Amino acid sequence: MEPLKKRPFSRKTFPLFLVGISGLIITIIVSFTVREKELQEIRSNFHFTVNNLSTDIKDIIENDIDTLRLVEALFQGSEFVTRREFQKFVHPVLERHPNILACGWIPFVKAEEREIFYQKITQEGYQAPGKKNKFSEYIEKREGYYPVYYLEGKEKDKLGVGTEVANSPEIYKALTDSADNQTMGAVEVTWSFGAENRQKVYMVFLPVFGKNFLLEKKQRNVDKSLGGYIFGLFPVSTVLKEAQEKYELSGIKVDIFGKSASNQLQTIEWQKNHQREILQHSETLTIGNRELVIESRSLPGFIPLRLSWRPGSSLAAGILMTCLLLIYLDHTFRRTAHIELLAEKLSGEMAERQRVAEAREMLVAELEAKNAELERFTYTVSHDLKSPLITIRGFTGLLAKDSEKGDSERVQADVKQIKSATDKMQRLLDELLELSRIGRLVNPNQEIPLNGLIQETLDILMGRIAEGKVEVSIAPQLPVVFGDHPRLIEVFQNLIDNAVKFMGKQPSPRIEIFAEQWEEKVACFVRDNGSGIAKGYQTKIFGLFERLDQNTEGTGIGLALVKRIVEFHGGRIWVESGGPGKGSTFIFTLPAKQEGKSNA
């Protein structure tokens, strides 16, 4: 026995290196996956929380603003609302909505009604502001103005009855646009809550039409003209602060901006924190005809504070497991190296013995199959060739007797029978020779369009088809097959000839030829409406010298020849028939393209 050779060191170290790298990569992937899962949970919790917060803020502000609709119902339901009625209705409403700073009524006062308005509020005990101090040159040029008439709320003293609301072009435009569009309007104003506490609040107003409280009752003409506005002061920052305290948010900043201001702030925040992930959530809030954005953003420390130790621990555990696995594999490789060398040599010897045994078994099986085929062939040939020989021998004796008698007519008949028997024997020998040549003669395989191939066959059989008055139909655009052109002509010639031959007494004989694509094979169909084939004979007809009708011309080799040609092309052939008198369909498969098989 040859001494065992040591394996190269690289053959052992490469698997270890591969396992180490794979383990490290898997560990890193698992660690990042755990971290990403945590980040997804943090992002999801962030959006869930700020979405609830934004919803609460919207609900509070919208519920507060809806109080203007309640006051509008008061005005629409009464021809004239007195100050006492206004106070009695609005006071409990404001108690249920403590965020509203003030709620009041602003009549639209035309220039010619200004003095009447001042006289009216003076009679009611309110001090009218002086024209010189209150009205600017801008207000004096307008056709009317918008003083406060009714007023309730905790901040009503800072506003006061008679105060001109539209004291800036922005507020004036918001009021007129609201009246023109007949919709609720809003404008942002600065409100002082102390010496150093100035906040943005929203003045929301709702136009009311057909109400003129300055005229006497008999002078009022209810129409669609603007009567005035119901207004309220809404401190959005207060609502925002209360919502933040409710949720006790940590690491989240919530603000309310106009759209342009919000976009600018987002850009600045991202530029300042471009190396950190900033979670953001925006939701639109409508106040009157103004659209605001409730902007929620995570502060820089929001995500790190919520990350756990799981990603780091999974990374450490993965590295430890990889190291232990490497140690175990190295130990295993060292112990099995010698066994592998022995097993390799032994397996080589066993593989060689197995190969020899398999080759011997294949050879024996092939020889047995050849012997069985030769035995069947010998029996069949001896049986079928014996028949014409017996005929020749019998008619030779008759020929001698008839010659002695000088009966020339009988002599001619005997010679004719002997010639027919020899012709039959010649055909048998020729077809047997043709059958034996399949697989040995070399015809180059090529791509063959089936339509052209079938037409060539019909040209050969034209006389026989015309004699039998058989209608032949060929499907258009048949596929292309790959094979031996002359051999495939023989296949179709035998099948079509048999179909014509076994039509029986069919009054309208017909043959249909078509094909189908079956993956890499083409299935060809030759269907007739002839005499049909009984089920017990549907496999026997492909045997050598098998004939359904012994009185029909032929040697019984045709279908055996067809079967050999089809099988040589890697296909198979079979017949389907409903029985005698129900026609037959011969089906065989051929390759659609070259499969690397030689034709030799």
C-alpha positions as CSV (number, residue, x, y, z in Angstrom):
1,M,0.0,0.0,0.0
2,E,1.2,3.5,-0.9
3,P,2.0,5.8,2.0
4,L,-0.8,8.4,2.7
5,K,0.0,11.9,1.6
6,K,-0.7,14.8,3.8
7,R,-3.4,17.2,2.7
8,P,-2.4,20.8,1.8
9,F,-2.9,23.2,4.6
10,S,-5.2,25.4,2.5
11,R,-7.7,22.6,2.0
12,K,-8.4,22.7,5.8
13,T,-8.1,26.4,6.4
14,F,-10.3,27.5,3.5
15,P,-13.5,26.0,5.0
16,L,-12.6,27.5,8.4
17,F,-12.0,30.9,6.8
18,L,-15.3,30.6,4.9
19,V,-17.2,29.7,8.1
20,G,-15.6,32.5,10.0
21,I,-16.4,35.1,7.4
22,S,-20.0,33.7,7.0
23,G,-20.6,33.7,10.7
24,L,-19.3,37.3,11.0
25,I,-21.5,38.5,8.1
26,I,-24.5,36.7,9.5
27,T,-23.9,38.1,13.0
28,I,-23.6,41.7,11.6
29,I,-26.7,41.2,9.5
30,V,-28.6,39.9,12.5
31,S,-27.3,42.9,14.6
32,F,-28.3,45.4,12.0
33,T,-31.7,43.7,11.6
34,V,-32.4,43.9,15.3
35,R,-31.3,47.5,15.3
36,E,-33.5,48.3,12.3
37,K,-36.4,46.5,13.9
38,E,-36.0,48.7,17.0
39,L,-35.8,51.8,14.8
40,Q,-39.0,50.8,13.1
41,E,-40.7,50.4,16.4
42,I,-39.4,53.8,17.6
43,R,-40.6,55.5,14.3
44,S,-44.0,53.7,14.6
45,N,-44.4,54.8,18.2
46,F,-43.4,58.3,17.3
47,H,-45.9,58.6,14.5
48,F,-48.6,56.9,16.6
49,T,-48.1,59.4,19.5
50,V,-47.8,62.6,17.5
51,N,-50.8,61.5,15.3
52,N,-52.9,61.2,18.5
53,L,-51.5,64.5,19.7
54,S,-52.3,66.3,16.4
55,T,-55.7,64.8,16.4
56,D,-56.4,66.0,20.0
57,I,-55.1,69.5,19.1
58,K,-57.3,69.6,16.0
59,D,-60.4,68.4,17.9
60,I,-59.9,71.0,20.7
61,I,-59.4,73.9,18.3
62,E,-62.2,72.8,15.9
63,N,-64.6,72.3,18.9
64,D,-63.7,75.8,20.1
65,I,-64.2,77.3,16.7
66,D,-67.6,75.5,16.3
67,T,-68.9,77.7,19.1
68,L,-69.2,80.5,16.6
69,R,-71.7,78.4,14.7
70,L,-73.7,78.1,18.0
71,V,-73.7,81.9,18.3
72,E,-74.6,82.3,14.6
73,A,-77.7,80.1,15.3
74,L,-78.7,82.5,18.1
75,F,-78.5,85.5,15.6
76,Q,-80.3,83.6,12.8
77,G,-83.1,82.5,15.1
78,S,-83.9,86.0,16.4
79,E,-84.8,89.2,14.6
80,F,-82.9,91.2,17.2
81,V,-80.4,89.9,19.8
82,T,-80.1,92.1,22.8
83,R,-76.9,92.5,24.8
84,R,-78.4,90.6,27.7
85,E,-79.5,87.7,25.5
86,F,-76.0,87.6,24.0
87,Q,-74.3,87.5,27.4
88,K,-76.8,84.9,28.7
89,F,-76.1,82.6,25.7
90,V,-72.4,83.1,25.3
91,H,-71.3,83.0,29.0
92,P,-72.0,79.2,29.6
93,V,-70.5,78.4,26.2
94,L,-67.2,80.1,27.2
95,E,-67.2,78.3,30.5
96,R,-67.2,74.9,28.6
97,H,-64.5,76.2,26.3
98,P,-61.9,77.9,28.6
99,N,-59.4,78.3,25.8
100,I,-61.5,81.0,24.0
101,L,-60.2,84.4,25.1
102,A,-63.2,86.4,23.9
103,C,-66.3,86.1,21.8
104,G,-68.3,89.0,20.4
105,W,-70.4,90.7,17.8
106,I,-68.9,93.1,15.2
107,P,-71.6,95.1,13.3
108,F,-70.7,96.4,9.8
109,V,-71.1,100.2,10.3
110,K,-71.4,102.4,7.2
111,A,-69.8,105.8,7.2
112,E,-73.2,107.6,7.4
113,E,-74.1,105.3,10.4
114,R,-71.0,106.0,12.4
115,E,-72.5,108.8,14.6
116,I,-75.6,106.7,15.3
117,F,-73.3,103.8,16.5
118,Y,-71.4,106.1,18.9
119,Q,-74.7,107.6,20.3
120,K,-76.0,104.0,20.8
121,I,-73.0,102.7,22.8
122,T,-72.9,106.0,24.7
123,Q,-76.6,105.5,25.7
124,E,-75.8,101.9,26.8
125,G,-73.1,103.2,29.2
126,Y,-70.0,102.6,27.1
127,Q,-67.4,105.2,26.3
128,A,-67.0,105.8,22.6
129,P,-63.4,106.1,21.5
130,G,-62.5,109.5,20.1
131,K,-62.2,109.7,16.4
132,K,-58.9,111.6,16.6
133,N,-57.2,108.9,18.7
134,K,-58.9,105.8,17.3
135,F,-59.2,106.1,13.5
136,S,-56.2,106.5,11.4
137,E,-56.2,108.1,8.0
138,Y,-56.4,104.6,6.4
139,I,-59.7,103.9,8.3
140,E,-61.2,107.3,7.5
141,K,-60.9,106.6,3.7
142,R,-63.1,103.5,3.9
143,E,-66.8,103.3,3.4
144,G,-67.4,101.6,6.6
145,Y,-65.7,100.2,9.7
146,Y,-66.0,97.2,12.1
147,P,-66.3,98.2,15.8
148,V,-66.9,95.7,18.6
149,Y,-70.4,95.9,19.9
150,Y,-71.1,92.8,22.0
151,L,-68.2,91.2,23.9
152,E,-67.7,88.4,26.4
153,G,-64.7,86.5,27.7
154,K,-61.8,86.7,30.1
155,E,-59.9,89.1,27.8
156,K,-62.8,91.3,26.9
157,D,-61.4,94.3,29.0
158,K,-58.3,94.4,26.8
159,L,-60.5,94.8,23.6
160,G,-63.4,96.9,24.7
161,V,-66.7,97.8,23.2
162,G,-66.3,100.2,20.3
163,T,-62.8,99.1,19.4
164,E,-62.1,99.1,15.7
165,V,-61.2,95.6,14.7
166,A,-60.0,96.2,11.1
167,N,-57.2,98.5,12.2
168,S,-54.7,97.0,9.6
169,P,-55.0,96.2,5.9
170,E,-54.5,92.5,6.6
171,I,-57.4,92.3,9.0
172,Y,-59.6,94.5,6.7
173,K,-58.9,92.2,3.7
174,A,-59.6,89.1,5.7
175,L,-63.0,90.5,6.8
176,T,-64.0,91.6,3.3
177,D,-62.9,88.3,1.8
178,S,-64.9,86.4,4.4
179,A,-68.0,88.4,3.5
180,D,-67.5,88.2,-0.2
181,N,-67.0,84.4,-0.1
182,Q,-69.6,84.0,2.7
183,T,-67.3,81.7,4.6
184,M,-65.5,81.7,8.0
185,G,-62.3,83.8,7.9
186,A,-59.3,84.0,10.2
187,V,-56.3,86.3,10.8
188,E,-53.3,86.0,13.0
189,V,-52.8,88.8,15.6
190,T,-50.3,89.3,18.4
191,W,-51.9,89.3,21.9
192,S,-50.3,90.5,25.1
193,F,-50.7,88.4,28.2
194,G,-48.4,90.6,30.3
195,A,-45.4,92.8,30.1
196,E,-43.2,90.1,28.6
197,N,-45.7,87.5,27.4
198,R,-46.8,88.2,23.9
199,Q,-48.3,85.3,21.9
200,K,-49.9,84.7,18.5
201,V,-53.6,84.2,18.6
202,Y,-56.1,83.7,15.8
203,M,-59.1,86.0,15.4
204,V,-61.8,84.0,13.7
205,F,-64.9,85.7,12.3
206,L,-68.2,84.4,10.8
207,P,-70.2,86.8,8.6
208,V,-73.9,87.3,9.3
209,F,-76.2,88.7,6.7
210,G,-79.5,90.6,6.9
211,K,-79.0,92.0,10.5
212,N,-78.8,95.8,11.1
213,F,-78.9,96.5,14.8
214,L,-78.4,100.3,14.4
215,L,-81.7,101.0,12.8
216,E,-85.0,101.2,14.6
217,K,-87.2,98.2,14.4
218,K,-89.7,99.8,12.0
219,Q,-86.7,100.9,9.8
220,R,-85.1,97.4,9.5
221,N,-85.3,95.7,6.1
222,V,-84.0,92.1,6.4
223,D,-82.1,91.3,3.2
224,K,-78.9,89.7,2.1
225,S,-76.7,92.6,2.9
226,L,-73.9,92.2,5.4
227,G,-75.0,92.8,9.0
228,G,-71.7,92.1,10.8
229,Y,-69.5,89.3,12.2
230,I,-69.5,86.9,15.1
231,F,-65.8,86.7,16.1
232,G,-63.7,84.9,18.6
233,L,-60.1,85.0,19.9
234,F,-58.4,81.5,19.9
235,P,-54.9,81.1,21.5
236,V,-53.5,78.1,19.6
237,S,-50.3,78.1,21.7
238,T,-52.4,77.5,24.8
239,V,-54.1,74.5,23.3
240,L,-50.7,73.2,22.1
241,K,-49.2,73.6,25.6
242,E,-52.1,71.7,27.2
243,A,-51.8,68.9,24.7
244,Q,-48.1,68.5,25.3
245,E,-48.6,68.4,29.0
246,K,-51.3,65.8,28.5
247,Y,-49.0,63.4,26.6
248,E,-45.9,64.3,28.7
249,L,-43.7,64.0,25.6
250,S,-40.0,63.5,25.9
251,G,-37.7,64.4,23.1
252,I,-40.5,65.7,20.8
253,K,-41.1,69.2,19.7
254,V,-44.6,70.3,18.5
255,D,-45.4,73.6,16.8
256,I,-48.1,75.1,14.7
257,F,-47.1,77.2,11.7
258,G,-48.4,78.7,8.5
259,K,-47.3,76.5,5.6
260,S,-44.5,78.7,4.3
261,A,-43.0,79.2,7.8
262,S,-43.2,75.5,8.5
263,N,-41.4,74.6,5.3
264,Q,-38.6,77.0,6.0
265,L,-38.2,75.7,9.6
266,Q,-38.0,72.1,8.3
267,T,-35.2,73.0,6.0
268,I,-33.2,74.8,8.7
269,E,-33.7,71.9,11.1
270,W,-32.6,69.3,8.6
271,Q,-29.5,71.3,7.7
272,K,-28.5,71.6,11.3
273,N,-29.0,67.9,12.0
274,H,-28.1,66.3,8.6
275,Q,-26.0,63.7,10.3
276,R,-28.8,62.6,12.6
277,E,-32.2,61.1,11.8
278,I,-35.0,63.6,12.6
279,L,-38.5,62.1,12.7
280,Q,-41.2,64.4,11.5
281,H,-44.9,64.3,11.2
282,S,-47.1,67.0,9.7
283,E,-50.9,67.4,9.7
284,T,-53.0,70.2,8.3
285,L,-55.3,72.3,10.5
286,T,-57.9,74.6,9.0
287,I,-58.9,77.7,10.9
288,G,-61.4,79.7,9.0
289,N,-59.9,80.2,5.5
290,R,-56.3,79.7,6.8
291,E,-54.4,76.4,6.6
292,L,-52.0,75.7,9.4
293,V,-49.5,72.8,9.8
294,I,-49.2,70.9,13.1
295,E,-45.5,70.1,12.9
296,S,-44.0,67.4,15.2
297,R,-40.3,66.7,15.2
298,S,-38.0,64.5,17.3
299,L,-35.1,66.2,19.0
300,P,-31.6,64.9,18.4
301,G,-31.6,62.7,21.5
302,F,-35.0,61.1,20.9
303,I,-33.8,57.9,19.1
304,P,-30.6,57.2,21.1
305,L,-32.5,57.3,24.4
306,R,-34.9,54.6,23.2
307,L,-32.3,52.1,21.8
308,S,-31.8,49.0,23.8
309,W,-28.8,46.7,24.4
310,R,-30.3,44.0,22.2
311,P,-28.3,44.8,19.0
312,G,-25.0,44.9,20.8
313,S,-25.7,41.7,22.7
314,S,-26.7,39.9,19.5
315,L,-23.5,41.0,17.9
316,A,-21.4,39.8,20.8
317,A,-23.2,36.5,21.1
318,G,-22.8,35.9,17.3
319,I,-19.1,36.6,17.4
320,L,-18.7,34.2,20.4
321,M,-20.7,31.5,18.7
322,T,-18.6,31.9,15.5
323,C,-15.4,31.5,17.5
324,L,-16.6,28.4,19.3
325,L,-17.8,26.9,16.0
326,L,-14.3,27.6,14.4
327,I,-12.6,25.8,17.3
328,Y,-14.9,22.8,17.0
329,L,-14.5,22.6,13.2
330,D,-10.7,22.9,13.5
331,H,-10.6,20.0,16.0
332,T,-13.0,18.0,13.8
333,F,-10.9,18.5,10.7
334,R,-7.7,17.4,12.4
335,R,-9.3,14.2,13.7
336,T,-10.9,13.3,10.4
337,A,-8.0,14.2,8.1
338,H,-6.4,10.7,8.3
339,I,-9.8,8.9,7.9
340,E,-10.6,11.0,4.8
341,L,-7.3,10.0,3.2
342,L,-8.0,6.3,3.8
343,A,-11.6,6.7,2.7
344,E,-10.6,8.5,-0.5
345,K,-8.3,5.7,-1.6
346,L,-10.9,3.0,-0.7
347,S,-13.7,4.9,-2.4
348,G,-11.6,5.1,-5.6
349,E,-11.1,1.4,-5.7
350,M,-14.8,0.8,-4.9
351,A,-15.9,3.3,-7.6
352,E,-13.7,1.5,-10.2
353,R,-15.2,-1.9,-9.2
354,Q,-18.7,-0.4,-9.4
355,R,-18.0,1.1,-12.8
356,V,-16.8,-2.3,-14.1
357,A,-19.8,-4.1,-12.6
358,E,-22.3,-1.6,-14.1
359,A,-20.6,-1.8,-17.5
360,R,-20.8,-5.6,-17.4
361,E,-24.5,-5.5,-16.3
362,M,-25.3,-3.1,-19.1
363,L,-23.5,-5.3,-21.7
364,V,-25.3,-8.4,-20.4
365,A,-28.7,-6.6,-20.5
366,E,-28.0,-5.3,-24.0
367,L,-26.9,-8.8,-25.2
368,E,-30.0,-10.4,-23.7
369,A,-32.2,-7.8,-25.4
370,K,-30.5,-8.3,-28.7
371,N,-30.8,-12.1,-28.4
372,A,-34.5,-11.8,-27.5
373,E,-35.0,-9.5,-30.5
374,L,-33.0,-11.8,-32.7
375,E,-35.0,-14.8,-31.6
376,R,-38.3,-13.0,-32.3
377,F,-37.0,-11.7,-35.6
378,T,-35.8,-15.2,-36.6
379,Y,-39.1,-16.8,-35.8
380,T,-41.1,-14.1,-37.6
381,V,-38.9,-14.1,-40.7
382,S,-38.8,-17.9,-40.9
383,H,-42.6,-18.0,-40.6
384,D,-43.4,-15.3,-43.1
385,L,-40.7,-16.3,-45.6
386,K,-41.8,-19.9,-45.4
387,S,-45.2,-19.0,-46.8
388,P,-44.1,-17.8,-50.3
389,L,-41.6,-20.8,-50.5
390,I,-44.4,-23.2,-49.9
391,T,-46.4,-21.5,-52.6
392,I,-43.5,-21.7,-55.0
393,R,-42.9,-25.4,-54.2
394,G,-46.5,-26.3,-54.6
395,F,-47.0,-24.5,-57.9
396,T,-43.7,-25.9,-59.2
397,G,-45.2,-29.4,-58.9
398,L,-48.4,-28.3,-60.6
399,L,-46.4,-26.7,-63.3
400,A,-44.6,-30.0,-64.1
401,K,-47.9,-31.9,-64.2
402,D,-49.6,-29.3,-66.4
403,S,-46.6,-29.2,-68.7
404,E,-46.8,-33.0,-69.2
405,K,-50.5,-32.7,-70.1
406,G,-49.7,-29.8,-72.5
407,D,-52.3,-27.5,-70.8
408,S,-50.7,-24.2,-71.7
409,E,-53.5,-22.2,-70.0
410,R,-52.8,-23.9,-66.7
411,V,-49.1,-23.6,-67.2
412,Q,-49.5,-19.8,-67.5
413,A,-51.6,-19.6,-64.4
414,D,-49.0,-21.7,-62.4
415,V,-46.2,-19.4,-63.6
416,K,-48.2,-16.4,-62.6
417,Q,-48.7,-17.7,-59.0
418,I,-45.0,-18.6,-58.8
419,K,-44.0,-15.1,-59.9
420,S,-46.4,-13.5,-57.4
421,A,-44.9,-15.6,-54.6
422,T,-41.3,-14.6,-55.6
423,D,-42.3,-10.9,-55.8
424,K,-43.8,-11.1,-52.3
425,M,-40.6,-12.7,-51.0
426,Q,-38.5,-10.0,-52.8
427,R,-40.6,-7.3,-51.1
428,L,-40.2,-8.9,-47.7
429,L,-36.4,-9.1,-48.2
430,D,-36.2,-5.5,-49.4
431,E,-38.2,-4.2,-46.4
432,L,-36.3,-6.3,-43.9
433,L,-33.1,-4.9,-45.4
434,E,-34.5,-1.4,-45.1
435,L,-35.5,-2.1,-41.5
436,S,-32.0,-3.3,-40.6
437,R,-30.4,-0.2,-42.1
438,I,-32.2,2.2,-39.8
439,G,-29.5,3.7,-37.5
440,R,-26.6,2.9,-39.8
441,L,-27.2,4.9,-42.9
442,V,-26.1,8.5,-42.6
443,N,-28.5,11.2,-43.7
444,P,-27.8,14.7,-42.2
445,N,-30.4,15.9,-39.8
446,Q,-31.9,19.3,-40.6
447,E,-34.7,21.6,-39.8
448,I,-37.7,20.5,-41.8
449,P,-41.0,22.5,-42.2
450,L,-43.8,20.0,-41.7
451,N,-46.1,21.6,-44.3
452,G,-43.5,21.1,-47.1
453,L,-42.6,17.5,-45.9
454,I,-46.3,16.4,-45.9
455,Q,-46.9,18.0,-49.3
456,E,-44.0,16.0,-50.7
457,T,-45.5,12.8,-49.3
458,L,-48.9,13.6,-50.8
459,D,-47.3,14.2,-54.2
460,I,-45.9,10.6,-54.0
461,L,-49.3,9.1,-53.0
462,M,-51.3,11.3,-55.3
463,G,-52.5,8.4,-57.5
464,R,-53.5,6.2,-54.7
465,I,-55.4,9.0,-52.9
466,A,-57.2,10.0,-56.0
467,E,-58.1,6.3,-56.7
468,G,-59.6,6.0,-53.2
469,K,-61.4,9.4,-53.5
470,V,-60.0,10.4,-50.1
471,E,-60.1,14.1,-48.9
472,V,-56.8,15.1,-47.2
473,S,-56.7,18.3,-45.0
474,I,-53.5,19.8,-43.7
475,A,-53.5,22.3,-40.9
476,P,-51.8,25.6,-41.9
477,Q,-48.6,26.9,-40.3
478,L,-47.3,23.7,-38.9
479,P,-44.1,23.9,-36.8
480,V,-40.6,22.9,-37.8
481,V,-39.0,19.6,-36.8
482,F,-35.4,18.5,-36.7
483,G,-34.6,15.1,-38.3
484,D,-33.7,12.9,-41.3
485,H,-35.7,14.2,-44.3
486,P,-35.9,10.9,-46.3
487,R,-36.8,8.8,-43.2
488,L,-39.6,11.2,-42.2
489,I,-41.0,11.0,-45.7
490,E,-41.2,7.2,-45.1
491,V,-43.1,7.8,-41.8
492,F,-45.8,10.0,-43.3
493,Q,-46.0,7.8,-46.5
494,N,-46.6,4.6,-44.5
495,L,-49.2,6.2,-42.2
496,I,-51.1,8.0,-45.0
497,D,-51.0,4.9,-47.3
498,N,-52.3,2.7,-44.4
499,A,-55.1,5.3,-43.8
500,V,-56.2,5.1,-47.5
501,K,-55.8,1.3,-47.6
502,F,-58.0,0.7,-44.5
503,M,-60.8,3.2,-45.2
504,G,-63.3,0.3,-45.5
505,K,-66.7,1.2,-47.0
506,Q,-66.6,4.8,-45.7
507,P,-68.7,6.9,-48.1
508,S,-66.8,10.1,-47.4
509,P,-63.2,9.1,-46.7
510,R,-61.2,11.8,-45.0
511,I,-57.7,12.2,-43.5
512,E,-56.7,15.1,-41.2
513,I,-53.0,15.9,-40.6
514,F,-52.1,18.5,-37.9
515,A,-49.4,19.0,-35.2
516,E,-49.0,20.6,-31.7
517,Q,-46.0,22.0,-29.9
518,W,-45.2,20.1,-26.7
519,E,-42.3,22.0,-25.0
520,E,-39.2,20.8,-26.9
521,K,-41.2,18.2,-28.9
522,V,-43.6,18.4,-31.8
523,A,-46.6,16.0,-31.7
524,C,-47.8,15.0,-35.2
525,F,-51.4,13.6,-35.7
526,V,-52.6,11.6,-38.7
527,R,-56.4,11.0,-38.2
528,D,-58.8,9.1,-40.5
529,N,-62.4,8.1,-40.4
530,G,-61.8,4.6,-41.7
531,S,-62.3,1.1,-40.3
532,G,-60.7,1.7,-36.9
533,I,-58.6,-0.6,-34.7
534,A,-59.9,-2.8,-31.8
535,K,-58.3,-2.0,-28.5
536,G,-56.5,-5.4,-28.3
537,Y,-54.6,-4.7,-31.5
538,Q,-53.5,-1.1,-30.9
539,T,-50.1,-2.1,-29.6
540,K,-49.6,-5.3,-31.7
541,I,-49.8,-3.5,-35.1
542,F,-46.4,-2.0,-34.5
543,G,-44.8,-5.5,-34.4
544,L,-43.0,-7.1,-37.3
545,F,-45.3,-8.8,-40.0
546,E,-48.4,-7.9,-38.0
547,R,-51.4,-7.2,-40.2
548,L,-55.1,-6.6,-39.2
549,D,-56.4,-8.0,-42.5
550,Q,-54.5,-10.8,-44.1
551,N,-56.4,-10.3,-47.3
552,T,-55.1,-6.7,-47.7
553,E,-51.9,-6.1,-49.7
554,G,-48.8,-5.5,-47.7
555,T,-46.0,-7.2,-45.9
556,G,-46.8,-6.1,-42.3
557,I,-43.4,-4.4,-41.9
558,G,-44.6,-0.8,-42.6
559,L,-45.6,0.2,-39.1
560,A,-42.6,-1.6,-37.5
561,L,-40.4,0.5,-39.9
562,V,-42.3,3.7,-38.8
563,K,-41.8,2.8,-35.1
564,R,-38.0,2.3,-35.6
565,I,-37.6,5.6,-37.4
566,V,-39.6,7.6,-34.8
567,E,-37.7,6.0,-31.9
568,F,-34.4,6.6,-33.6
569,H,-35.4,10.4,-33.6
570,G,-35.9,10.2,-29.8
571,G,-39.7,10.1,-30.1
572,R,-42.5,7.6,-29.6
573,I,-45.6,6.5,-31.5
574,W,-49.0,5.2,-30.5
575,V,-52.5,4.9,-31.9
576,E,-55.9,6.0,-30.5
577,S,-59.2,4.5,-31.8
578,G,-62.7,4.1,-30.5
579,G,-62.8,0.6,-32.1
580,P,-63.9,-0.9,-35.4
581,G,-65.7,1.5,-37.7
582,K,-64.7,4.6,-35.6
583,G,-61.5,5.7,-37.3
584,S,-58.0,5.9,-36.0
585,T,-55.5,8.6,-35.0
586,F,-51.8,7.9,-35.2
587,I,-49.7,10.2,-32.9
588,F,-45.9,10.4,-32.9
589,T,-43.4,12.9,-31.5
590,L,-40.4,14.4,-33.1
591,P,-37.7,16.8,-31.8
592,A,-38.4,20.5,-32.4
593,K,-34.7,21.4,-32.4
594,Q,-31.3,19.6,-32.3
595,E,-30.7,17.8,-29.1
596,G,-27.0,17.0,-29.6
597,K,-27.9,13.4,-30.8
598,S,-26.0,12.1,-33.8
599,N,-27.8,10.5,-36.7
600,A,-25.2,7.8,-37.3
